[in-house]
Amino acid sequence: MITRFGGSYAGYLIAIAWPLCHLFGILLSYTFFHRAIPVGDDPAIFAGTGLLPYIICLYPARVMALTLVQNKPLLQFTIVSPLDIIAARIILETVNAICVTVLFFFIIYIFGSDVIPLNLYESFYAVLATIFLGIGMGVNNIIIVSMFGVGGLIAFIICMIGLYITSG
């Protein structure tokens, strides 16, 4: 956490606030422009079930790509291996994604949306599967960035933006 967020806990809050701001920005655009949602009658539920999986998959995959580049000084310690750094980042990004998911649904619940799913276990498993996909893409991105440099990360981001624009 220290290598990514600095020495303060406020830096860690940014990692949680950034995807939440992304989610709520799109949610506000739906309500501000009175855009009709294609499924259901609640824009918060539509955004939560459509955009949240994309966010909790994209953010870990994108951030994990620079894991070894950002933590290169840690490799000077003989006890620390690249696999240790990758495992630590996996844990950190998993916790971040779970926090973002819980906070997003808690906030839209406070504002009156019915966010309680019919099958809580399947919903939980779906969130974990999405996080797992993001972590898997992130590990793949670590390899790509190690081989091709930051150009590999830029190619990944362009692909993800293309998927975002063409989805739904």
C-alpha positions in Angstrom: 0.0 0.0 0.0 2.8 2.4 0.8 4.4 2.1 -2.6 1.1 2.8 -4.4 -0.6 5.3 -2.0 2.3 6.9 -0.2 2.6 7.1 3.6 -0.9 8.3 4.3 -4.2 6.6 4.6 -5.8 9.4 2.6 -4.0 8.0 -0.4 -5.7 4.7 0.0 -9.1 6.4 0.1 -8.4 7.7 -3.4 -8.2 4.1 -4.6 -11.7 3.6 -3.3 -13.1 7.0 -4.3 -11.8 7.0 -7.9 -14.0 4.1 -9.1 -16.9 5.3 -7.0 -16.7 8.7 -8.6 -16.6 7.0 -12.0 -19.7 5.0 -11.2 -21.7 7.9 -9.7 -20.6 10.2 -12.6 -22.2 7.9 -15.1 -25.2 7.4 -12.9 -25.7 11.2 -12.6 -25.4 11.6 -16.3 -28.2 9.1 -16.8 -30.5 11.0 -14.4 -29.4 14.5 -15.5 -30.0 13.9 -19.2 -33.1 11.9 -18.4 -31.8 9.1 -20.6 -34.1 6.1 -20.8 -32.6 3.0 -19.5 -33.1 -0.1 -21.6 -33.9 -2.5 -18.8 -35.9 -1.9 -15.6 -37.0 1.4 -14.1 -34.2 2.3 -11.7 -31.1 3.9 -13.3 -29.0 3.1 -10.1 -29.7 -0.6 -10.4 -29.1 -0.5 -14.2 -25.7 1.2 -13.7 -24.8 -0.9 -10.7 -25.4 -4.2 -12.5 -24.0 -3.0 -15.8 -21.1 -0.7 -15.1 -19.9 -2.0 -11.7 -18.6 -5.3 -13.1 -16.7 -3.4 -15.8 -15.2 -1.1 -13.2 -14.2 -3.8 -10.8 -12.6 -5.7 -13.6 -10.9 -2.8 -15.4 -9.3 -1.1 -12.4 -7.4 -4.0 -11.0 -6.3 -5.1 -14.5 -5.0 -1.7 -15.3 -3.3 -1.0 -12.0 -1.7 -4.4 -11.7 0.1 -3.9 -15.0 2.6 -1.5 -13.4 3.1 -3.6 -10.3 6.7 -4.6 -10.9 7.6 -1.2 -12.4 6.3 0.7 -9.4 7.8 -1.7 -6.8 11.2 -2.2 -8.4 13.0 -0.9 -5.3 11.5 -3.7 -3.2 13.3 -6.2 -5.4 16.6 -4.9 -4.0 15.8 -6.9 -0.8 16.8 -10.5 -1.4 13.9 -11.9 0.5 11.3 -10.2 -1.7 10.6 -11.9 -5.0 8.4 -10.7 -7.9 5.8 -13.3 -7.0 5.6 -11.8 -3.5 4.9 -8.3 -5.0 2.3 -9.7 -7.4 0.6 -11.6 -4.6 0.5 -8.5 -2.4 -1.0 -6.5 -5.2 -3.7 -9.2 -5.9 -4.7 -9.0 -2.2 -4.8 -5.2 -2.3 -6.8 -5.0 -5.5 -9.3 -7.6 -4.3 -9.9 -5.7 -1.1 -10.3 -2.5 -3.1 -12.9 -4.0 -5.5 -14.9 -5.5 -2.6 -14.9 -2.1 -0.8 -16.0 -0.3 -4.0 -18.8 -2.8 -4.5 -20.1 -2.7 -0.9 -19.9 1.1 -0.8 -21.6 1.6 -4.1 -24.6 -0.6 -3.2 -24.7 0.8 0.3 -24.9 4.4 -1.0 -27.6 3.7 -3.6 -29.5 1.7 -0.9 -29.4 4.8 1.3 -30.9 6.8 -1.6 -33.9 4.4 -1.8 -33.0 1.9 -4.5 -33.9 -1.7 -3.9 -30.5 -3.3 -4.2 -31.1 -6.6 -2.3 -30.7 -9.3 -4.9 -33.1 -12.3 -5.0 -30.2 -14.7 -4.6 -27.5 -13.2 -2.5 -25.0 -16.1 -2.9 -25.1 -16.0 -6.7 -24.6 -12.2 -6.6 -21.6 -12.6 -4.3 -20.1 -15.3 -6.6 -20.6 -13.1 -9.6 -18.8 -10.2 -8.0 -15.9 -12.6 -7.0 -15.8 -14.0 -10.5 -15.6 -10.5 -11.9 -12.8 -9.6 -9.5 -11.0 -12.9 -10.5 -11.3 -12.0 -14.2 -9.8 -8.5 -13.5 -6.9 -10.1 -11.4 -6.3 -12.6 -14.2 -6.2 -9.8 -16.8 -3.9 -7.9 -14.4 -1.4 -10.8 -14.2 -1.5 -11.0 -17.9 -0.8 -7.3 -18.1 2.2 -7.6 -15.8 3.7 -10.0 -18.3 2.9 -7.8 -21.3 4.3 -4.7 -19.6 7.4 -6.6 -18.6 8.0 -7.7 -22.2 6.8 -4.7 -24.2 7.0 -1.8 -21.7 4.3 0.8 -21.2 3.2 0.4 -24.8 1.6 -2.9 -23.8 -0.4 -1.1 -21.1 -1.5 1.6 -23.6 -2.7 -1.1 -26.0 -4.7 -2.8 -23.2 -6.3 0.5 -22.2 -7.3 1.2 -25.8 -8.9 -2.2 -26.0 -10.8 -1.7 -22.8 -12.1 1.7 -23.9 -13.2 0.1 -27.1 -15.1 -2.6 -25.1 -16.6 0.1 -22.9 -17.9 2.1 -25.8 -19.3 -0.8 -27.7 -20.9 -2.6 -24.7 -24.6 -2.5 -23.9 
